[in-house]
Amino acid sequence: MATMNMIQAINSAMAVMLERDPNVLVFGEDVGYFGGVFRATEGLQKKFGITRCFDTPIGEGGIIAAAIGMGAYGLRPVVEIQFADYIYPGYDQIVSEAARLRYRSAGDFWCPITVRTPYGGGIFGGQTHSQSPEALFTHVAGIKTVIPSTPYDAKGLLISAIEDEDPVIFLEPKRIYNGPFDGHHERPVSPWAQHPASEVPEGYYTVPLGKAAIAREGSDLTVLAYGTMVHVALAAAADAGVDAEVIDLRTMLPLDIDAIVKSVEKTGRCVIVHEATRTSGFGAELTALVQEYCFYHLEAPIERVAGWDTPYPHAFEWQYFPGPGRVADAMRRAMGK
C-alpha cells in the first residue's frame, strides 16, 4: 500500500492499465510531455512512450471522435478533457456516436472509451472552469457516469471504467484532487474540505461500477451525495449534531437504487446534496426515485441542497458552493428542528 492523493491515484490507475493492456492509450491536451494541467498524467509519456501517451490539438470534438474510432476497432482510449467546462464541443460526438454505437450496430461494434475530466468548483476558477455537468450525461442512454470521492475509489473506479465495454464519463472533483490544498495555488482551504491522502494499493484492483458506498452509518436521516459533497455532508452531520447516514453514490449511472432504498427506509428522511445548479440537476432525479420507492417510509419532505441557478460566480464562490452550513440547515429542517 502507498499513500496517495486523488491525482496520484488516478495517475497510478492509468499506469497500471497502460502496463497491463497494450490496447490502452492516453491522450488529450497537454497530457504528454507536460503531464496534464493538474499533473494527472505526469510521467506516463516518459515511461510508456509517445505512441501510448500523447498530446492532441485544442479540439475536444476531434479528441472524442478519434477515441470513438479507436474504440470501435479494438483500442481502449483514455482521453482527458482539460476541464469539464470544455467538454461541450465534444458532447455531440459522445451522445450521437459513442452512446449509440453498440445499439445502432446491433452489437457488432462497441465503444470502450473513458473520458476523464476535472469538474466542479472550489479553486476560484469562475464560470468557465467550475461547472458540474454530470446531469447532462445521466440523461443519455448508453453512457456510464462516475464520480469518485476518495483516492482509493478513484483508482479502482477508473480501472473499472477503462475495462468497461461501454463509454464512461469519469468526472474528477478537482476541489479534492490534492487533499487540503486547491489545484492551482496551493492555498490552504477550510478544514471541512480537507481530504488527506489515503492508503491505496500500488497494483491492480477494481471498484465496481454501479455500487454505492456508506461513507457514514446513521439512523436519523439519509444524505445522498457524491464527489466533494460527500466530505461536505460528513462535516455538516457533525455541525448539525445529526446521526446522518451518508451514502456516497460513486456512480450516477448505473445507480445503486437498492442502497438508496435500504437507507431511506431505515431513516425515514432524506437530504440530497450536489454542487451543480438546482434546476434539472441530478438531485431532481434522486428526489423522484426516493419519492417513488420510499414514499410510505418518509417522515418529512425530501430536502435538496445545490448550487444556485446562475453561472458559477468568481467573486462569490463560497456563497454558491454548498458548504456544511447550508447542508446542516437542511438536516435540521428534515429533523423538524
Backbone torsions as a table, in degrees:
resi	resn	phi	psi	omega
1	MET	NA	146.2	178.2
2	ALA	-127.8	156.9	175.6
3	THR	-90.5	120.8	-176.2
4	MET	-135.4	146.5	164.3
5	ASN	-89.0	-177.3	-173.4
6	MET	-66.5	-39.9	178.8
7	ILE	-60.5	-45.6	-179.9
8	GLN	-63.7	-38.0	179.8
9	ALA	-66.7	-40.2	178.3
10	ILE	-66.7	-41.9	176.5
11	ASN	-60.4	-42.6	-179.8
12	SER	-64.1	-38.9	179.2
13	ALA	-61.1	-45.1	179.8
14	MET	-66.6	-39.7	178.6
15	ALA	-63.0	-42.2	178.9
16	VAL	-60.7	-44.0	-176.3
17	MET	-76.3	-33.0	174.2
18	LEU	-63.5	-37.3	178.1
19	GLU	-72.3	-36.5	-171.3
20	ARG	-82.5	-33.8	-171.5
21	ASP	-132.5	113.7	-178.9
22	PRO	-66.4	-12.8	178.3
23	ASN	-84.5	-8.8	178.5
24	VAL	-82.6	134.3	173.2
25	LEU	-144.3	155.4	-173.4
26	VAL	-123.1	129.7	175.6
27	PHE	-154.0	162.6	-178.2
28	GLY	158.9	-174.5	-177.6
29	GLU	-73.8	118.8	175.1
30	ASP	66.7	18.4	-177.2
31	VAL	-84.7	-13.3	-175.0
32	GLY	-84.0	-100.2	-176.6
33	TYR	-57.4	-42.0	-176.6
34	PHE	-74.4	-27.8	179.1
35	GLY	84.1	16.4	178.2
36	GLY	88.1	150.1	-177.4
37	VAL	-62.9	-28.4	176.3
38	PHE	-105.6	6.7	177.6
39	ARG	69.1	24.5	179.9
40	ALA	-70.7	-21.9	-179.8
41	THR	-111.4	17.1	-176.4
42	GLU	-58.8	129.7	176.0
43	GLY	85.9	-10.1	-175.7
44	LEU	-71.1	-41.3	179.1
45	GLN	-65.3	-40.6	179.8
46	LYS	-62.5	-38.2	-176.6
47	LYS	-80.6	-39.5	-170.7
48	PHE	-110.3	-7.3	175.1
49	GLY	95.6	163.2	-173.3
50	ILE	-73.3	-16.4	177.7
51	THR	-86.0	-13.6	179.9
52	ARG	-103.9	-24.5	179.2
53	CYS	-142.3	111.1	-171.2
54	PHE	-146.1	160.7	-180.0
55	ASP	-84.9	155.2	177.7
56	THR	-125.2	164.3	169.7
57	PRO	-63.4	166.2	177.0
58	ILE	-79.6	87.5	-177.9
59	GLY	-163.0	91.4	-173.8
60	GLU	-62.8	-35.2	176.9
61	GLY	-61.5	-41.2	178.3
62	GLY	-68.7	-37.5	178.3
63	ILE	-61.2	-48.6	-179.0
64	ILE	-67.1	-42.1	-178.8
65	ALA	-61.4	-43.6	178.4
66	ALA	-62.3	-40.5	179.5
67	ALA	-63.6	-40.6	-179.9
68	ILE	-62.6	-45.8	178.0
69	GLY	-61.8	-42.7	178.2
70	MET	-63.1	-44.0	-179.5
71	GLY	-62.9	-38.5	-179.4
72	ALA	-65.2	-22.5	-177.8
73	TYR	-111.8	25.2	166.3
74	GLY	105.2	-7.6	177.7
75	LEU	-87.6	167.9	177.9
76	ARG	-126.1	80.6	-177.4
77	PRO	-72.6	140.0	171.1
78	VAL	-117.6	105.8	-175.0
79	VAL	-107.5	147.3	177.6
80	GLU	-111.2	126.4	166.8
81	ILE	-97.7	122.6	-164.5
82	GLN	-55.7	-39.5	172.3
83	PHE	-139.4	147.1	178.2
84	ALA	-59.0	-27.1	178.1
85	ASP	-62.3	-20.5	-178.0
86	TYR	-96.2	4.0	-173.3
87	ILE	-79.0	-15.5	-173.5
88	TYR	-61.6	-37.7	176.7
89	PRO	-61.7	-22.3	177.2
90	GLY	-99.1	2.3	-175.1
91	TYR	-63.4	-39.1	179.8
92	ASP	-62.8	-41.0	178.0
93	GLN	-62.9	-41.8	-179.3
94	ILE	-64.4	-48.0	-174.3
95	VAL	-75.4	-47.9	-171.3
96	SER	-85.1	-22.1	-177.3
97	GLU	-115.1	-63.3	-174.6
98	ALA	-59.6	-46.9	-175.9
99	ALA	-70.2	-23.1	-172.4
100	ARG	-103.0	-10.6	-167.8
101	LEU	-59.8	-47.6	-179.0
102	ARG	-61.4	-43.1	-177.1
103	TYR	-68.7	-47.3	-173.9
104	ARG	-72.5	-19.6	178.0
105	SER	-100.0	8.9	-178.5
106	ALA	54.0	37.7	175.8
107	GLY	84.1	3.0	178.3
108	ASP	-72.0	-32.0	177.5
109	PHE	-128.5	152.8	173.2
110	TRP	-142.3	177.3	-167.8
111	CYS	-134.4	77.7	-177.5
112	PRO	-80.9	66.3	-179.6
113	ILE	-111.7	150.7	176.0
114	THR	-120.8	125.1	178.5
115	VAL	-108.2	106.5	177.7
116	ARG	-90.4	140.5	174.4
117	THR	-160.2	134.6	173.7
118	PRO	-69.0	139.8	-177.8
119	TYR	-141.0	164.9	174.2
120	GLY	87.7	173.5	-176.0
121	GLY	-101.3	-160.2	179.0
122	GLY	96.1	4.7	178.3
123	ILE	-124.1	16.9	-179.9
124	PHE	58.8	45.2	-178.4
125	GLY	-91.9	-10.3	179.9
126	GLY	72.1	-168.2	-169.3
127	GLN	-70.9	-18.7	-177.2
128	THR	-105.3	7.2	178.4
129	HIS	-140.0	22.2	-173.0
130	SER	-139.0	11.2	-172.1
131	GLN	-76.8	157.4	178.9
132	SER	-125.4	87.3	-172.2
133	PRO	-94.0	22.5	-172.3
134	GLU	-58.4	-36.2	-177.3
135	ALA	-63.3	-27.9	179.9
136	LEU	-64.1	-30.5	-178.0
137	PHE	-89.0	-31.8	179.1
138	THR	-68.0	-17.5	179.0
139	HIS	-79.1	-11.3	-172.0
140	VAL	-104.6	117.7	176.8
141	ALA	-65.2	135.3	177.7
142	GLY	105.1	-5.0	178.8
143	ILE	-116.8	139.0	172.4
144	LYS	-102.8	140.7	-175.7
145	THR	-125.6	124.5	-171.2
146	VAL	-127.9	137.4	176.6
147	ILE	-139.5	109.5	179.1
148	PRO	-83.5	161.8	177.1
149	SER	-125.1	-7.6	-179.7
150	THR	-136.1	156.9	176.4
151	PRO	-58.5	-42.3	-179.7
152	TYR	-59.3	-48.9	179.7
153	ASP	-66.2	-37.5	-178.3
154	ALA	-58.4	-44.8	-179.4
155	LYS	-69.2	-49.0	-177.5
156	GLY	-64.5	-38.8	178.6
157	LEU	-70.2	-37.3	179.9
158	LEU	-67.0	-39.9	176.1
159	ILE	-62.1	-42.6	177.0
160	SER	-62.3	-39.1	179.5
161	ALA	-64.3	-43.2	-179.6
162	ILE	-64.4	-35.5	-179.1
163	GLU	-81.5	-13.7	-177.5
164	ASP	-69.6	147.8	-177.4
165	GLU	-82.5	-7.9	-178.0
166	ASP	-116.8	162.9	-179.0
167	PRO	-66.1	138.6	-179.8
168	VAL	-126.3	129.1	170.7
169	ILE	-94.0	117.7	-174.6
170	PHE	-112.6	99.2	-176.6
171	LEU	-91.7	125.0	-174.5
172	GLU	-109.2	116.2	-176.8
173	PRO	-71.5	101.0	-172.4
174	LYS	-67.0	-17.9	177.0
175	ARG	-59.5	-28.9	-178.5
176	ILE	-117.7	18.6	176.5
177	TYR	-53.4	-50.3	-170.8
178	ASN	-107.0	18.4	-178.7
179	GLY	79.0	-126.4	-170.6
180	PRO	-81.5	13.4	177.6
181	PHE	-130.6	155.8	-179.3
182	ASP	-79.6	177.3	-171.8
183	GLY	-79.8	-9.5	-174.5
184	HIS	-117.1	-52.2	-163.8
185	HIS	-108.2	2.2	-177.5
186	GLU	53.9	31.5	179.7
187	ARG	-86.0	134.0	179.0
188	PRO	-58.3	149.3	-178.0
189	VAL	-124.6	175.8	-177.7
190	SER	-58.6	142.2	-177.3
191	PRO	-57.3	-32.3	-177.8
192	TRP	-64.2	-25.4	-176.0
193	ALA	-91.8	-4.9	-176.7
194	GLN	-67.4	132.0	177.5
195	HIS	-134.8	93.0	-174.1
196	PRO	-66.5	164.5	174.9
197	ALA	-59.2	156.1	-177.6
198	SER	-136.4	172.9	-178.9
199	GLU	-75.0	125.7	-179.1
200	VAL	-134.9	129.3	176.4
201	PRO	-59.5	141.0	-178.2
202	GLU	-77.4	-24.4	-177.2
203	GLY	-96.4	-153.8	-175.1
204	TYR	-81.6	133.0	167.3
205	TYR	-162.1	163.7	-179.8
206	THR	-128.8	152.7	166.6
207	VAL	-116.1	124.2	-172.3
208	PRO	-66.8	141.2	172.3
209	LEU	-72.7	145.4	176.8
210	GLY	86.8	11.6	179.2
211	LYS	-124.0	121.4	176.5
212	ALA	-79.0	167.2	177.3
213	ALA	-128.5	149.2	175.1
214	ILE	-90.5	107.1	179.5
215	ALA	-77.8	-26.0	177.0
216	ARG	-154.9	129.0	176.5
217	GLU	-84.6	145.1	179.8
218	GLY	-165.4	173.8	-175.6
219	SER	-128.3	-11.5	-175.8
220	ASP	-79.9	-45.4	-178.8
221	LEU	-158.8	164.9	178.9
222	THR	-107.4	133.1	172.2
223	VAL	-111.2	126.4	175.2
224	LEU	-103.3	121.9	-175.7
225	ALA	-151.8	172.7	177.3
226	TYR	-158.4	158.6	178.7
227	GLY	61.0	-139.6	-178.6
228	THR	-57.5	-33.0	-174.8
229	MET	-66.8	-18.1	173.5
230	VAL	-61.3	-44.4	-178.2
231	HIS	-72.4	-33.7	174.1
232	VAL	-63.3	-43.4	-179.4
233	ALA	-63.7	-39.3	178.9
234	LEU	-63.7	-41.6	178.0
235	ALA	-67.7	-38.7	-179.2
236	ALA	-64.7	-38.4	178.5
237	ALA	-60.3	-40.6	178.0
238	ALA	-66.7	-42.6	-179.3
239	ASP	-64.8	-39.9	-175.4
240	ALA	-82.4	-13.4	-176.2
241	GLY	66.6	34.5	-177.9
242	VAL	-110.9	135.8	178.5
243	ASP	-81.6	75.7	-173.5
244	ALA	-89.2	141.0	170.5
245	GLU	-96.2	116.9	-176.1
246	VAL	-100.7	117.1	178.8
247	ILE	-99.5	119.1	174.6
248	ASP	-89.5	106.8	-174.1
249	LEU	-64.3	-37.2	178.8
250	ARG	65.4	-48.1	178.5
251	THR	-122.2	120.0	178.4
252	MET	-73.5	-40.1	178.0
253	LEU	-147.8	118.9	3.2
254	PRO	-71.3	143.5	-175.4
255	LEU	-99.1	139.6	-179.2
256	ASP	-84.2	79.5	-179.0
257	ILE	-60.7	-39.3	-176.6
258	ASP	-60.0	-42.3	180.0
259	ALA	-65.6	-39.1	179.1
260	ILE	-64.8	-49.0	-177.6
261	VAL	-62.9	-43.8	-179.5
262	LYS	-59.2	-43.0	-177.9
263	SER	-71.0	-46.1	-177.2
264	VAL	-67.6	-36.8	176.3
265	GLU	-63.1	-31.8	179.1
266	LYS	-73.8	-43.2	-171.9
267	THR	-93.3	-32.5	-179.9
268	GLY	80.3	1.4	-179.5
269	ARG	-141.0	151.4	-175.5
270	CYS	-145.4	131.9	173.2
271	VAL	-121.8	129.9	-177.8
272	ILE	-113.8	130.5	-173.7
273	VAL	-128.5	127.3	168.8
274	HIS	-151.8	160.3	-174.5
275	GLU	-86.7	-23.2	-178.8
276	ALA	-65.5	164.2	178.3
277	THR	-56.0	150.2	-172.0
278	ARG	-68.9	-48.7	-174.7
279	THR	-66.7	123.7	-178.9
280	SER	61.5	19.1	173.4
281	GLY	-73.0	171.6	-177.6
282	PHE	-64.2	-22.7	176.8
283	GLY	-61.9	-28.9	177.8
284	ALA	-65.6	-41.0	177.0
285	GLU	-65.4	-42.1	178.9
286	LEU	-63.3	-40.4	177.8
287	THR	-60.4	-45.2	179.4
288	ALA	-62.2	-41.2	-179.0
289	LEU	-67.2	-42.7	178.4
290	VAL	-63.3	-42.5	177.8
291	GLN	-62.1	-39.9	-176.8
292	GLU	-70.0	-44.3	-173.3
293	TYR	-91.7	-23.3	-169.0
294	CYS	-126.1	16.6	-172.2
295	PHE	-52.0	-46.9	-173.7
296	TYR	-77.6	-4.2	176.5
297	HIS	-102.0	-10.8	-176.1
298	LEU	-76.2	133.7	178.5
299	GLU	-108.6	-1.6	179.6
300	ALA	-158.0	158.2	176.2
301	PRO	-59.6	148.6	176.2
302	ILE	-70.7	135.2	178.7
303	GLU	-103.2	139.8	173.5
304	ARG	-119.9	132.6	173.5
305	VAL	-122.8	123.5	-173.0
306	ALA	-150.6	178.7	172.3
307	GLY	-70.0	161.6	179.8
308	TRP	-76.3	162.0	178.8
309	ASP	-83.9	60.4	178.6
310	THR	-141.3	162.7	167.5
311	PRO	-57.8	151.5	-177.4
312	TYR	-65.2	115.7	-175.0
313	PRO	-81.6	139.1	176.9
314	HIS	-76.5	-45.9	-174.1
315	ALA	-72.8	-25.7	-176.3
316	PHE	-121.2	42.1	-174.9
317	GLU	-58.4	-43.1	-174.0
318	TRP	-78.8	-14.1	169.7
319	GLN	-78.2	-32.9	179.4
320	TYR	-77.1	-45.4	-175.6
321	PHE	-62.8	122.0	-179.5
322	PRO	-66.2	103.2	-179.2
323	GLY	-93.6	177.6	-177.1
324	PRO	-63.5	-26.5	178.3
325	GLY	-64.0	-47.3	179.1
326	ARG	-65.5	-38.6	-179.6
327	VAL	-70.2	-39.6	178.1
328	ALA	-63.0	-39.1	176.7
329	ASP	-60.9	-41.3	178.7
330	ALA	-65.0	-37.8	177.0
331	MET	-62.3	-43.6	-179.6
332	ARG	-64.9	-39.5	177.4
333	ARG	-61.9	-43.2	-179.9
334	ALA	-62.9	-31.3	179.8
335	MET	-86.8	-3.0	179.6
336	GLY	75.8	26.2	-178.0
337	LYS	-96.5	NA	NA
